[in-house]
Amino acid sequence: MAGPRRLALVGAKGMLATMVAQNAPANWEILPLDLPEFDLTDEQGVRQTLTRLQPELILNCAAFTNVDACESQEELATRVNGVGAMHLARAAAALDATLVHISTDYVFDGLKAEPYLEQDAPDPRSAYGRSKLAGERAILASGLQRYFIIRTSWLYGPGGKNFVETILRLAAEREELRVVADQVGSPTYTGDLARALFRLLELEQVEGRSPYGIYHFANAGQCSWFDFAAEIVRLVREAGGPVKARQVAPIRTEDYPLPAQRPAYSVLSTAKYRAVTGQSVPPWQESLRHYLQTRTSN
């Protein structure tokens, strides 16, 4: 019987990594790595730590994700999201390990009118998007053969700042919520993404399979931020939760100016993931309901 697979979980204190650790198969050994002990921007430190741990797999959940702060701190964002990914790719190549790297819908311009495919040309419009694309390109240029780059969107889950938690807080405090209605994407529950990562990694064990490359994963369906907020409030009210908000009002992007430009449309096609794994993807409404139910029961 094979021994446990050793997975170095980078950014282990973060929202996605928390769910990855919870959903790891029983025969996987999770090696948590995070700041301040593990700094992605320190190439020598990255190499020394990973050489000592000898993981089979490196999963990078670490990133500078404050989209608006990236506009004024693009150099730092690029060091973390771009150069940091290069350091992990080089370490993975030296260890003959597989690298899984989480990327984003922000690598696209948002001008498309149908779901983005993995082969669509990236054209980021924000510093965050540019820094994440730099990470993708560093991995592709590294010569590493065994890698998964997973682009996702509108991520939420336990243990982190996210749109769902913000709306829950505001809905309990305010009588009216004003939410942007002209940006469309797909909300993604961290539990679904974590399970999808492991389904892809399990394919490594299948003889004759070479599942590596770029994948898109987000919950099925699409909505605007306004639709998303309205559904959150509706479900909380339906469950008898604390809701002061009487109205969720749609506004335009220009009515709520922010430093970073957001993609107007960033729905990701999951056709490749579904074809390769044979798995379906839950609708965003179903996963949102599940999250809200488990959140209140814990």
C-alpha contacts under 8 A as a table, 3 or more apart, distances in Angstrom:
res1	aa1	res2	aa2	distance
3	G	27	N	7.37
4	P	27	N	4.79
4	P	28	W	4.94
4	P	29	E	5.91
5	R	27	N	6.65
5	R	28	W	4.70
5	R	29	E	5.88
5	R	55	P	7.76
5	R	56	E	6.41
5	R	57	L	7.70
6	R	28	W	6.02
6	R	29	E	4.78
6	R	30	I	6.20
6	R	31	L	7.07
6	R	54	Q	7.75
6	R	55	P	4.81
6	R	56	E	5.40
6	R	57	L	6.37
7	L	28	W	7.01
7	L	29	E	6.06
7	L	30	I	5.08
7	L	31	L	5.85
7	L	55	P	5.49
7	L	56	E	6.19
7	L	57	L	4.69
7	L	58	I	5.68
7	L	59	L	6.99
8	A	30	I	6.23
8	A	31	L	4.66
8	A	32	P	6.13
8	A	33	L	6.86
8	A	50	L	7.79
8	A	53	L	7.97
8	A	55	P	5.88
8	A	57	L	6.21
8	A	58	I	4.74
8	A	59	L	6.16
9	L	12	A	5.54
9	L	17	A	6.99
9	L	30	I	6.56
9	L	31	L	5.79
9	L	32	P	4.91
9	L	33	L	5.77
9	L	58	I	6.26
9	L	59	L	5.13
9	L	60	N	6.46
9	L	61	C	7.24
10	V	17	A	7.79
10	V	32	P	6.48
10	V	33	L	4.83
10	V	34	D	5.91
10	V	58	I	7.30
10	V	59	L	6.00
10	V	60	N	4.86
10	V	61	C	5.64
10	V	62	A	5.78
11	G	14	G	5.70
11	G	17	A	6.55
11	G	32	P	7.65
11	G	33	L	6.01
11	G	34	D	4.77
11	G	35	L	7.48
11	G	60	N	6.70
11	G	61	C	5.10
11	G	62	A	4.08
11	G	63	A	7.61
12	A	17	A	5.06
12	A	18	T	6.52
12	A	32	P	5.19
12	A	33	L	5.52
12	A	34	D	5.61
12	A	61	C	7.23
12	A	62	A	7.66
13	K	17	A	6.56
13	K	18	T	6.43
13	K	34	D	6.60
14	G	17	A	5.36
14	G	18	T	6.07
14	G	61	C	7.32
14	G	62	A	7.32
14	G	159	G	7.06
14	G	160	G	6.72
15	M	18	T	5.41
15	M	19	M	6.89
15	M	156	Y	7.80
15	M	157	G	6.52
15	M	158	P	6.35
15	M	159	G	5.02
15	M	160	G	4.83
15	M	161	K	7.98
15	M	190	T	7.55
16	L	19	M	5.33
16	L	20	V	6.25
16	L	61	C	6.64
16	L	157	G	7.41
16	L	190	T	5.52
16	L	191	G	7.95
16	L	194	A	7.22
17	A	20	V	4.79
17	A	21	A	6.16
17	A	61	C	5.98
18	T	21	A	5.38
18	T	22	Q	6.48
18	T	158	P	7.97
18	T	159	G	7.15
19	M	22	Q	4.97
19	M	23	N	6.15
19	M	157	G	8.00
19	M	158	P	7.85
19	M	190	T	6.27
19	M	191	G	5.75
19	M	194	A	6.25
20	V	23	N	5.21
20	V	24	A	6.01
20	V	191	G	7.49
20	V	194	A	4.91
20	V	195	R	7.52
21	A	24	A	5.37
21	A	30	I	6.87
23	N	191	G	7.54
23	N	194	A	6.63
23	N	195	R	6.46
24	A	28	W	6.39
24	A	30	I	7.91
24	A	198	F	7.32
25	P	28	W	5.60
33	L	37	E	7.49
33	L	38	F	5.88
34	D	37	E	6.26
34	D	38	F	5.00
34	D	39	D	7.00
34	D	62	A	7.88
35	L	38	F	4.96
35	L	39	D	5.70
36	P	39	D	6.42
38	F	45	G	7.18
38	F	46	V	6.89
38	F	49	T	7.88
39	D	42	D	5.59
39	D	45	G	7.19
39	D	46	V	6.95
40	L	43	E	6.97
40	L	46	V	6.36
40	L	80	V	6.37
40	L	84	G	4.73
40	L	85	A	7.65
40	L	87	H	7.12
40	L	88	L	7.69
41	T	79	R	6.14
41	T	80	V	5.89
41	T	83	V	6.65
41	T	84	G	5.05
41	T	87	H	7.53
42	D	45	G	5.31
42	D	46	V	6.10
42	D	84	G	7.90
43	E	46	V	5.09
43	E	47	R	6.14
43	E	84	G	7.81
43	E	87	H	5.53
44	Q	47	R	5.16
44	Q	48	Q	6.07
45	G	48	Q	5.16
45	G	49	T	6.04
46	V	49	T	5.41
46	V	50	L	6.14
46	V	87	H	7.00
46	V	88	L	7.22
46	V	91	A	7.43
47	R	50	L	5.38
47	R	51	T	5.89
47	R	87	H	7.73
47	R	88	L	7.99
47	R	91	A	5.61
48	Q	51	T	5.15
48	Q	52	R	6.19
49	T	52	R	5.20
49	T	53	L	6.30
50	L	53	L	5.00
50	L	54	Q	5.81
50	L	55	P	6.89
50	L	91	A	7.12
51	T	54	Q	5.26
51	T	91	A	7.88
51	T	95	L	7.09
54	Q	95	L	6.95
55	P	58	I	6.74
55	P	95	L	7.83
55	P	97	A	6.74
56	E	95	L	7.86
56	E	96	D	7.46
56	E	97	A	4.73
56	E	98	T	6.37
57	L	92	A	7.92
57	L	97	A	5.26
57	L	98	T	4.71
57	L	99	L	5.95
57	L	100	V	7.59
58	I	88	L	7.78
58	I	92	A	7.15
58	I	97	A	6.98
58	I	98	T	6.15
58	I	99	L	4.82
58	I	100	V	6.13
59	L	99	L	5.96
59	L	100	V	4.63
59	L	101	H	6.11
60	N	85	A	7.89
60	N	99	L	7.56
60	N	100	V	6.06
60	N	101	H	4.92
60	N	102	I	6.34
61	C	101	H	6.94
61	C	102	I	6.05
63	A	80	V	6.25
63	A	81	N	5.52
64	F	70	C	7.64
64	F	77	A	5.68
64	F	80	V	6.33
64	F	81	N	6.39
64	F	128	Y	7.97
65	T	70	C	7.78
65	T	128	Y	7.22
66	N	69	A	5.36
66	N	70	C	6.22
66	N	128	Y	7.89
67	V	70	C	5.31
67	V	71	E	7.19
67	V	126	S	7.95
67	V	127	A	7.64
67	V	128	Y	5.52
67	V	260	A	6.46
68	D	71	E	5.53
68	D	72	S	7.64
68	D	128	Y	7.97
68	D	258	L	7.00
68	D	259	P	5.37
68	D	260	A	5.08
69	A	72	S	5.64
69	A	73	Q	6.11
70	C	73	Q	4.73
70	C	74	E	5.00
70	C	76	L	7.80
70	C	77	A	5.85
70	C	127	A	5.65
70	C	128	Y	5.53
71	E	74	E	5.65
71	E	126	S	7.07
71	E	127	A	5.28
71	E	128	Y	7.21
71	E	259	P	6.62
71	E	260	A	6.22
73	Q	76	L	5.50
73	Q	77	A	6.23
74	E	77	A	4.88
74	E	78	T	5.99
74	E	127	A	5.72
74	E	128	Y	7.38
74	E	131	S	7.42
75	E	78	T	5.18
75	E	79	R	6.25
76	L	79	R	5.03
76	L	80	V	6.28
77	A	80	V	5.28
77	A	81	N	5.75
77	A	82	G	7.54
77	A	127	A	7.72
77	A	128	Y	6.82
77	A	131	S	5.96
78	T	81	N	5.19
78	T	82	G	4.79
78	T	83	V	6.40
78	T	130	R	7.80
78	T	131	S	4.53
78	T	132	K	7.51
78	T	134	A	7.14
79	R	82	G	5.55
79	R	83	V	4.74
79	R	84	G	6.05
79	R	131	S	8.00
80	V	83	V	6.00
80	V	84	G	4.86
80	V	85	A	7.50
81	N	84	G	5.72
81	N	85	A	6.22
81	N	131	S	5.50
81	N	132	K	5.35
81	N	134	A	7.27
81	N	135	G	5.60
82	G	85	A	5.39
82	G	86	M	6.61
82	G	131	S	5.45
82	G	132	K	6.03
82	G	133	L	7.28
82	G	134	A	4.64
82	G	135	G	3.69
82	G	136	E	7.45
82	G	138	A	6.86
83	V	86	M	4.99
83	V	87	H	6.37
83	V	134	A	7.64
83	V	135	G	6.54
83	V	138	A	7.41
84	G	87	H	5.14
84	G	88	L	6.46
84	G	135	G	7.38
85	A	88	L	5.14
85	A	89	A	6.16
85	A	101	H	7.65
85	A	135	G	5.10
85	A	136	E	7.56
85	A	138	A	6.73
85	A	139	I	6.67
86	M	89	A	5.03
86	M	90	R	6.20
86	M	135	G	6.59
86	M	138	A	5.11
86	M	139	I	5.85
86	M	142	S	7.17
87	H	90	R	5.28
87	H	91	A	6.23
88	L	91	A	5.04
88	L	92	A	5.98
88	L	99	L	7.53
89	A	92	A	5.05
89	A	93	A	6.18
89	A	99	L	6.71
89	A	138	A	7.81
89	A	139	I	5.67
89	A	142	S	6.45
89	A	144	L	6.57
90	R	93	A	5.14
90	R	94	A	6.27
90	R	142	S	6.63
90	R	144	L	7.60
91	A	94	A	5.12
91	A	95	L	6.20
92	A	95	L	5.14
92	A	96	D	5.78
92	A	97	A	4.71
92	A	98	T	6.27
92	A	99	L	6.26
92	A	144	L	7.52
93	A	96	D	5.04
93	A	97	A	6.36
93	A	143	G	7.89
93	A	144	L	5.59
94	A	97	A	7.76
97	A	146	R	7.28
98	T	146	R	4.94
98	T	147	Y	5.51
98	T	148	F	7.95
99	L	146	R	6.54
99	L	147	Y	4.67
99	L	148	F	6.32
100	V	147	Y	5.71
100	V	148	F	4.68
100	V	149	I	5.98
100	V	150	I	7.44
101	H	147	Y	7.71
101	H	148	F	6.19
101	H	149	I	4.85
101	H	150	I	6.19
102	I	149	I	5.96
102	I	150	I	4.94
102	I	151	R	6.01
102	I	152	T	7.38
103	S	132	K	6.21
103	S	133	L	7.79
103	S	136	E	7.42
103	S	149	I	6.56
103	S	150	I	5.60
103	S	151	R	4.31
103	S	152	T	6.34
104	T	107	V	6.17
104	T	129	G	7.42
104	T	132	K	7.09
104	T	150	I	7.71
104	T	151	R	4.49
104	T	152	T	4.97
104	T	153	S	5.93
105	D	108	F	5.99
105	D	129	G	7.98
105	D	151	R	6.12
105	D	152	T	5.93
105	D	153	S	5.47
105	D	266	S	5.86
105	D	267	V	7.68
105	D	268	L	7.19
106	Y	109	D	7.26
106	Y	124	P	6.03
106	Y	125	R	7.61
106	Y	126	S	7.49
106	Y	128	Y	7.30
106	Y	129	G	4.67
106	Y	262	R	7.37
106	Y	263	P	6.61
106	Y	266	S	7.54
107	V	122	P	5.33
107	V	123	D	5.97
107	V	124	P	4.47
107	V	125	R	7.73
107	V	129	G	4.66
107	V	130	R	6.61
107	V	132	K	6.88
107	V	133	L	5.80
108	F	121	A	7.51
108	F	122	P	4.78
108	F	123	D	4.93
108	F	124	P	4.96
108	F	125	R	7.50
108	F	129	G	7.64
108	F	263	P	7.13
108	F	266	S	7.15
109	D	112	K	7.82
109	D	122	P	7.08
109	D	123	D	5.09
109	D	124	P	5.19
109	D	125	R	5.82
109	D	263	P	5.77
110	G	262	R	7.75
110	G	263	P	4.04
110	G	264	A	4.92
110	G	265	Y	4.48
110	G	266	S	5.36
111	L	263	P	7.38
111	L	264	A	6.72
111	L	265	Y	6.35
112	K	115	P	7.47
112	K	116	Y	7.39
112	K	265	Y	6.54
112	K	266	S	7.81
113	A	265	Y	6.93
114	E	267	V	7.31
115	P	266	S	7.11
115	P	267	V	4.85
115	P	268	L	4.96
115	P	269	S	4.96
116	Y	120	D	6.43
116	Y	266	S	6.97
116	Y	267	V	6.20
116	Y	268	L	4.79
116	Y	269	S	5.53
117	L	120	D	5.39
117	L	216	H	7.52
117	L	268	L	6.61
117	L	269	S	5.56
117	L	270	T	8.00
118	E	214	I	6.26
118	E	215	Y	6.15
118	E	216	H	6.52
118	E	269	S	7.93
122	P	133	L	7.70
124	P	127	A	7.86
124	P	129	G	5.00
124	P	130	R	5.56
124	P	133	L	7.72
125	R	129	G	6.62
125	R	130	R	7.38
125	R	261	Q	6.18
125	R	262	R	7.44
125	R	263	P	7.58
126	S	129	G	5.15
126	S	130	R	6.23
126	S	260	A	5.65
126	S	261	Q	5.67
126	S	262	R	7.34
127	A	130	R	5.04
127	A	131	S	6.09
127	A	260	A	7.44
128	Y	131	S	5.17
128	Y	132	K	6.24
129	G	132	K	5.19
129	G	133	L	6.10
130	R	133	L	5.11
130	R	134	A	6.16
131	S	134	A	5.04
131	S	135	G	6.56
132	K	135	G	5.08
132	K	136	E	6.51
133	L	136	E	5.01
133	L	137	R	6.17
134	A	137	R	5.16
134	A	138	A	6.05
135	G	138	A	5.09
135	G	139	I	6.41
136	E	139	I	5.34
136	E	140	L	6.37
136	E	149	I	7.05
137	R	140	L	5.00
137	R	141	A	5.99
138	A	141	A	5.11
138	A	142	S	6.04
139	I	142	S	5.14
139	I	143	G	7.48
139	I	144	L	6.91
140	L	143	G	6.50
140	L	144	L	7.13
141	A	144	L	7.90
144	L	147	Y	6.80
145	Q	212	Y	7.68
146	R	212	Y	5.98
147	Y	212	Y	5.55
147	Y	213	G	6.12
148	F	212	Y	5.46
148	F	213	G	5.05
148	F	214	I	5.79
148	F	215	Y	7.22
149	I	213	G	6.25
149	I	214	I	4.62
149	I	215	Y	6.16
150	I	214	I	5.96
150	I	215	Y	4.89
150	I	216	H	5.63
150	I	217	F	6.75
151	R	214	I	7.62
151	R	215	Y	6.26
151	R	216	H	4.82
151	R	217	F	6.25
152	T	155	L	7.33
152	T	188	T	7.31
152	T	216	H	6.05
152	T	217	F	5.22
152	T	218	A	5.53
152	T	268	L	7.49
153	S	185	G	7.24
153	S	186	S	6.28
153	S	187	P	6.27
153	S	188	T	6.15
153	S	217	F	7.86
153	S	218	A	6.14
153	S	266	S	7.83
153	S	267	V	7.90
153	S	268	L	7.77
154	W	163	F	7.93
154	W	185	G	7.31
154	W	186	S	6.36
154	W	187	P	4.61
154	W	188	T	5.67
155	L	162	N	7.12
155	L	187	P	6.11
155	L	188	T	4.77
155	L	189	Y	5.95
155	L	190	T	6.41
156	Y	160	G	7.70
156	Y	161	K	7.85
156	Y	162	N	5.34
156	Y	163	F	6.81
156	Y	164	V	6.59
156	Y	187	P	7.51
156	Y	188	T	6.32
156	Y	189	Y	5.33
156	Y	190	T	5.99
157	G	160	G	6.88
157	G	162	N	7.45
157	G	189	Y	5.80
157	G	190	T	5.27
157	G	191	G	7.26
157	G	291	Y	7.21
158	P	295	R	7.60
161	K	165	E	6.77
161	K	166	T	7.53
162	N	165	E	5.61
162	N	166	T	6.34
163	F	166	T	5.04
163	F	167	I	6.15
164	V	167	I	5.26
164	V	168	L	6.17
164	V	229	A	7.54
164	V	232	I	7.10
165	E	168	L	5.07
165	E	169	R	6.23
166	T	169	R	5.23
166	T	170	L	6.19
167	I	170	L	5.07
167	I	171	A	5.77
167	I	229	A	6.43
167	I	232	I	7.41
167	I	233	V	7.71
168	L	171	A	5.25
168	L	172	A	6.43
168	L	232	I	7.43
168	L	233	V	7.29
169	R	172	A	5.42
169	R	173	E	6.51
170	L	173	E	4.99
170	L	174	R	5.76
170	L	177	L	7.38
170	L	245	A	7.97
171	A	174	R	5.63
171	A	175	E	7.22
171	A	176	E	7.78
171	A	177	L	7.07
171	A	233	V	6.90
171	A	242	P	7.77
171	A	243	V	5.38
171	A	244	K	5.76
171	A	245	A	4.97
172	A	242	P	5.48
172	A	243	V	4.62
172	A	244	K	4.87
172	A	245	A	6.63
173	E	243	V	7.81
173	E	244	K	6.09
173	E	245	A	7.39
174	R	177	L	6.91
174	R	244	K	5.89
174	R	245	A	5.39
175	E	244	K	5.44
175	E	245	A	3.82
175	E	246	R	5.22
175	E	247	Q	6.66
176	E	245	A	5.20
176	E	246	R	5.99
176	E	247	Q	4.93
176	E	248	V	5.85
176	E	249	A	7.14
177	L	245	A	6.83
177	L	247	Q	6.38
177	L	248	V	4.73
177	L	249	A	6.00
178	R	226	F	7.96
178	R	248	V	5.94
178	R	249	A	4.73
178	R	250	P	5.88
178	R	251	I	6.22
179	V	225	W	6.44
179	V	226	F	4.97
179	V	229	A	7.32
179	V	248	V	7.09
179	V	249	A	6.22
179	V	250	P	5.27
179	V	251	I	5.67
180	V	183	Q	6.72
180	V	224	S	7.36
180	V	225	W	5.73
180	V	226	F	5.52
180	V	250	P	5.78
180	V	251	I	4.77
180	V	252	R	5.31
180	V	253	T	5.66
180	V	256	Y	7.47
181	A	184	V	7.65
181	A	224	S	5.28
181	A	225	W	5.81
181	A	226	F	4.82
181	A	227	D	7.27
181	A	250	P	5.26
181	A	251	I	5.72
181	A	252	R	6.01
181	A	253	T	7.53
182	D	224	S	6.44
182	D	225	W	7.92
182	D	251	I	7.76
182	D	252	R	5.90
182	D	253	T	6.48
182	D	264	A	6.54
183	Q	224	S	5.40
183	Q	225	W	6.53
183	Q	253	T	7.50
183	Q	262	R	7.69
183	Q	263	P	6.85
183	Q	264	A	4.35
183	Q	265	Y	5.83
184	V	222	Q	6.68
184	V	223	C	5.38
184	V	224	S	4.27
184	V	225	W	6.84
184	V	264	A	6.03
184	V	265	Y	4.77
184	V	266	S	6.38
184	V	267	V	6.96
185	G	222	Q	5.36
185	G	223	C	5.76
185	G	224	S	6.33
185	G	225	W	7.95
185	G	265	Y	5.93
185	G	266	S	4.94
185	G	267	V	4.48
185	G	268	L	7.71
186	S	218	A	6.08
186	S	219	N	6.11
186	S	220	A	6.99
186	S	221	G	6.30
186	S	222	Q	4.70
186	S	223	C	6.29
186	S	266	S	7.62
186	S	267	V	5.60
186	S	268	L	7.36
186	S	284	W	7.06
187	P	218	A	6.64
187	P	219	N	6.10
187	P	222	Q	7.56
187	P	223	C	7.98
187	P	228	F	7.89
187	P	284	W	5.97
188	T	192	D	7.35
188	T	193	L	7.18
188	T	218	A	5.00
188	T	219	N	5.02
188	T	284	W	6.73
189	Y	192	D	5.49
189	Y	193	L	6.51
189	Y	218	A	7.97
189	Y	219	N	7.17
189	Y	284	W	7.79
189	Y	287	S	6.37
189	Y	288	L	7.16
189	Y	291	Y	7.63
190	T	193	L	5.03
190	T	194	A	5.97
191	G	194	A	5.19
191	G	195	R	6.32
192	D	195	R	5.28
192	D	196	A	6.18
192	D	219	N	7.69
192	D	282	P	7.83
192	D	287	S	7.92
193	L	196	A	4.96
193	L	197	L	6.23
193	L	217	F	6.92
193	L	218	A	7.32
194	A	197	L	5.20
194	A	198	F	6.60
195	R	198	F	5.25
195	R	199	R	6.30
196	A	199	R	5.05
196	A	200	L	6.36
196	A	217	F	7.81
197	L	200	L	5.29
197	L	201	L	6.29
198	F	201	L	4.91
198	F	202	E	6.00
199	R	202	E	5.16
199	R	203	L	6.77
199	R	277	T	6.81
200	L	203	L	5.43
200	L	204	E	7.46
200	L	211	P	7.29
200	L	277	T	6.71
201	L	204	E	5.52
201	L	205	Q	7.75
202	E	205	Q	5.63
202	E	206	V	7.34
203	L	206	V	5.19
203	L	209	R	6.62
203	L	210	S	7.74
203	L	211	P	6.62
203	L	277	T	7.77
204	E	207	E	7.72
204	E	209	R	6.56
204	E	210	S	6.76
204	E	211	P	6.93
205	Q	209	R	7.92
206	V	209	R	5.67
211	P	276	V	7.37
215	Y	270	T	7.60
215	Y	272	K	6.81
215	Y	273	Y	6.25
216	H	268	L	6.01
216	H	269	S	6.35
216	H	270	T	5.44
216	H	272	K	7.55
216	H	273	Y	6.84
217	F	268	L	6.93
217	F	269	S	7.48
217	F	270	T	5.52
217	F	273	Y	7.07
218	A	268	L	6.63
218	A	270	T	7.01
218	A	281	V	7.88
219	N	281	V	6.03
219	N	282	P	5.74
219	N	283	P	5.41
219	N	284	W	4.91
219	N	287	S	7.74
220	A	281	V	5.90
220	A	282	P	5.81
220	A	283	P	4.25
220	A	284	W	5.65
221	G	283	P	5.91
221	G	284	W	6.32
222	Q	267	V	6.61
222	Q	284	W	7.71
223	C	226	F	7.87
223	C	227	D	5.66
223	C	228	F	6.34
224	S	227	D	5.03
224	S	228	F	6.18
225	W	228	F	4.97
225	W	229	A	6.10
226	F	229	A	5.14
226	F	230	A	6.08
226	F	248	V	7.49
226	F	249	A	7.50
226	F	250	P	5.84
227	D	230	A	5.12
227	D	231	E	6.18
228	F	231	E	5.27
228	F	232	I	6.30
229	A	232	I	5.08
229	A	233	V	6.26
229	A	248	V	7.44
230	A	233	V	5.24
230	A	234	R	6.06
230	A	248	V	6.10
231	E	234	R	4.96
231	E	235	L	6.08
231	E	285	Q	7.81
232	I	235	L	5.34
232	I	236	V	6.23
232	I	288	L	7.63
233	V	236	V	5.20
233	V	237	R	6.05
233	V	243	V	7.24
234	R	237	R	5.20
234	R	238	E	6.02
235	L	238	E	4.94
235	L	239	A	6.17
235	L	289	R	7.02
236	V	239	A	5.09
236	V	240	G	6.29
236	V	241	G	5.05
236	V	242	P	7.28
236	V	243	V	7.16
236	V	292	L	7.68
237	R	240	G	5.07
237	R	241	G	5.54
237	R	242	P	7.22
237	R	243	V	6.18
238	E	241	G	7.54
245	A	248	V	7.31
251	I	255	D	6.32
251	I	256	Y	7.79
252	R	255	D	5.27
252	R	256	Y	7.10
253	T	256	Y	5.46
253	T	257	P	6.55
254	E	257	P	5.49
258	L	261	Q	7.29
263	P	266	S	5.94
269	S	272	K	7.65
270	T	273	Y	5.32
270	T	274	R	6.19
270	T	281	V	8.00
271	A	274	R	5.18
271	A	275	A	6.05
272	K	275	A	5.11
272	K	276	V	6.10
273	Y	276	V	5.31
273	Y	277	T	6.02
273	Y	278	G	7.89
273	Y	279	Q	7.79
274	R	277	T	5.41
274	R	278	G	5.21
274	R	279	Q	5.19
274	R	280	S	6.01
274	R	281	V	7.51
275	A	278	G	5.40
275	A	279	Q	7.62
282	P	286	E	6.61
282	P	287	S	6.56
283	P	286	E	5.41
283	P	287	S	6.49
284	W	287	S	5.21
284	W	288	L	6.02
285	Q	288	L	5.12
285	Q	289	R	6.23
286	E	289	R	5.25
286	E	290	H	6.27
287	S	290	H	4.97
287	S	291	Y	6.10
288	L	291	Y	5.09
288	L	292	L	6.22
289	R	292	L	5.24
289	R	293	Q	6.15
290	H	293	Q	5.15
290	H	294	T	6.16
291	Y	294	T	5.26
291	Y	295	R	5.85
292	L	295	R	5.00
292	L	296	T	6.32
293	Q	296	T	5.48
293	Q	297	S	6.26
294	T	297	S	5.03
294	T	298	N	6.16
295	R	298	N	5.62
